[in-house]
Amino acid sequence: MGQKTSPIGFRTGVTLGWQSTWFAPKANYGEFLVEDQKIRNYVDKKYNRSVPNGAVAKVQIIRTRNEVKVTLYSARPGVVIGPRGGEVDKLREELESLTDRKINVNVIEIKEPDLNAALVAEAIAEQLGKRASFRRTMKQFCENAMNAGAKGVKIICSGRLAGSEMARKEMQKLGSIPLHTLDANVDYATATARTTYGAIGIKTWIYKGKFGEENEQVTSRQQQRRRPGRRPGPGGPGPRNRERSKSAAEVGSQATQGQANASDSNTQQES
């Protein structure tokens, strides 16, 4: 029997931080826990289950003595913030009326949506809800994650796939997923696609490398993109091609001068 556990819960407190950070006495612990769940459900319903889609992947809650700090990690911060910050102010007022506490809302942009397991799972669920081919969709998102810099991707879809009578499980995997290495940064998320023939569950694992290596990989990719003097094509105006064009021009000018001198000497001999 396989001993399976969530990669997020397995690493929480070791290499990952908690998504809710606060201390409470025994009498208030349950109240704060229910409040956190209300805030997360409200944000998910507002930005992920309605149009326009804000693509909020994670909600981090930090409580102090005076206020509650809510941080939203979104791939579309412009939708969440709104024009001149109007949507953030509206959300803050709604959360304050929901919890009867002072709320402070921050929005952080997710630079690479293809490397976020929650966004990938929700995108697959959206495609399956539009009756797209599950095999093509799974393969496409796996390749997108690998092209974005992931070292391994695994996607599992289970349910009545393609409307079949018998429910089954299909898996697509690229690269490696070290599940028992606590030092490995493995992002995991689940989503549910509500289709006309039933619910389809989606599980997504994305291995980004060991903790601390991601920033080095991003900077190396940026340096490769911005490296000067490298342009595509054999005739591009790079420094080497300029030197070659210069030398070719000099050779051509020398040849024309030699031909002119030869013609002058021939005319003198004839005269």
N, C-alpha and C positions, 0 to 999 in steps of 0.2 A: 504494500500500500504506500503510495507516494505521500510524503509529508510536505504539503504545499502551504505557503504563506504569502501574504501580500508583500511585494518588494518595498513598498513605501513604509508599511508598519514594521517590517523587519529592520529597516535602517533608521527609523525615527528614534532620536535620542542618542544615536551612535555617530552617524555621518550626516543625517538630515535633522533639521529643527522641527519643532512642533508647529502646526498650522494655527493653533490657538495658544497664546502665551499669556497666562495670568495666574494669580494665586487667590484662593478664596477660602473662607472658613467653611466648616462642614455644613452649616445651615444654608449658605448661599451657593454651594457648588452646583446643585441641580438647577437652580434658577439661571445661573450663568450659562450652563451647558445648553439649556433649552433656548436661551436667547441667541447663542452662537448658531444653533441649527436653524432658527427662524431667519437670521440674517443671511445665511448661506442659501437657504431655499428661496428667499425673496430675490436675491441677486441673480440666482440661476434662472428663475422664472422670468425676470425682467429682461435679462440680456441674452440668455441662451435659448429660451423657448418662444420668443416673440420676435417680430420684425421691427426695426433693424437689428441684426444679430451683432452683439458686442463682443462675442468670442472671449468670454471671461473664463480662464482655465482654473484659477485658484483664488480663494479668498482667505487672506490672513488677518487674524483678529488679535489685537494686543490691548489688554485692559490696564489702565492706570487707575489711580484713586479717583480722578476727576472725570475722565472721558474714556471712550472706546475708540481705538484707532483701527479702521477697516482699510486694508490695502487690497486693491483689485489688480490681478495680473491679467492683462488683456492683449490680444493680438491686434485689436482695432481700438486703440485708445481714443481716437477722434470721435467714435460713436458714443463711447462711455462719457467722455468729457463734455461733448456738445459744443455748440457755438458760444464762445466766451465763458465756458465753464458752467453754462446753465443747467445741463443735465446732472452734473455732480452736485450742485446746490439742491436740485430737486430730490436727488437720491438721498442726500444727507437729511433733508427734512422728513422724508418718508421713513427712513430708518429711526430717526429720533421719535417720531410718533409711534413706531412699532415697539420700541424698547423703553421709552420714557427716560432716555439717558442722552448725554451729550456725545455726538458722533463726529469723528474726524475721518474724511474719506480721501484716500490717495489712490492714484492710478499709475501703474508701472507697465511699460510696453514690453511685450514678448518679441524679441528680435527675430527668432527663428520659429515660426509656428509649426514647421514640419518636424521639429525635434521635441514638440510637446505632446505627450501621450494623450492627454485629455482632449486637445484640439483635434488630433488625428482621429481618435475614436468617434468624436461627435461628427466630424466631416464624413467618415465612413457611414455612420448611422443616417446622416442626411441623404447620402447617395443611395443607400439601400431603400430608404423611404420613397425615393423617386424611381424605383424599380430598375436601378442600374444593375449590371452584371456583378455579382459579388466577387468572382475570381479576378476580373479585370480591375475592380476597385481596390481590392486588397494588394494586388501586385503593384498598381500605380502608386499607392501611398507608401509601400515599402521602398520602392525605388526613389521616391521623393525624399524620404528620410535619409537614405544612404547618400544621396547626392548632396544633402545639406550638411553632411559630416558625421552621421551616426556610424558607430562601429557594428551595430547589430539591431535588427528589428524582428519582432514576432507579432503576428496578428492572428487571432482566433475568432471566427464567427460560428455561432451555434444557434440552431433553430430550424425552422422550415425554410431552408435556403432555396431560392428560386421557386417557392410555392410547392415543394414536393410534399407528398403525403407523410413521409417518415422524416422526423427531425434528425439532423446529423451535425457533425462538427467538421469544419474545414480550417486548415492552418496554412499560413504563408510565412516563411522565415528566410531572412537574409542575414549573413554575418553570424556573430556569436552573442549569446545572452548569458553571462555568468550570474546565476541566481544566488549562489551561496557565498559570493565574494562581497563582504561588507564595504570594501573600498571602492567597488564599482558603482558608478552613477547610473542606475537603471530607473527610468521613469515608467510608471505603470498607471493605467486608467481603464475604466469600463464605461460603456454606453449601451443604450438600448434603442433599437430601431423599431418603431411601431408601424407595422405593415398591415395590409388588408388580410393577410393570411396568418397573422400572429406576430409575436415579438421575437426579434433576433438580437441575441446578446453579442457584444463585441468587446474583446479584451486586447489591449495593446501594451507591448513592452518595447522600450527604446533604450538601447545601451549607448551612452555618450562617451564612454571612456572612464578612467579613474578620476576621482575627485581632485581638482587642481590642474588637470591636464586640459580641460575644455578651453580655458582662456588662452593657453599657449597655442592650441590648434587654431582658434579664431584669429589670433594675431598673425600667425604664420600664413593663413589663407589670405588675410588682408594685405600682407606684404607681397605675396605672390601676385595678387591682382594689381597692386600699385607699383610694381617693379619698373623703373624707368628704362627706356631704350629698347623695350621688347614690344614689337608690333607685328601682327600677323602678316603673312605674305612675303614672298621673296623680294619684292621690289619696294617694301615699305621704307620710309625715310628714317630708319634707325641709324645709329652712329656707324655701324659696320658697313651698312649699305651706302651711306654717304661717302665713306672712305673708298669703297669699291667704285662708286660712280666718279669720284675725283680721279682715281688712278686711271680709269677707263678714258676719262676726258683728256688727261695729260697724254696718254698713249696716242689717242686720236689726233691731238694737236701736233705731237711730234711727228706722226706719220704724214700729216698734211704739209708740215714744214719741209720734211725730207723730199716729198714729191715736188714741192715748189722749187727747191734748190736744184733737183735733178732736171726739171724742165728748163730752168735758167741756164744751166751748164750746157744743155743740148742746143739751145738757141744760140749761145755764144759760139759753139763749135761749128754750127752751120754757117754762121756769118763769117 
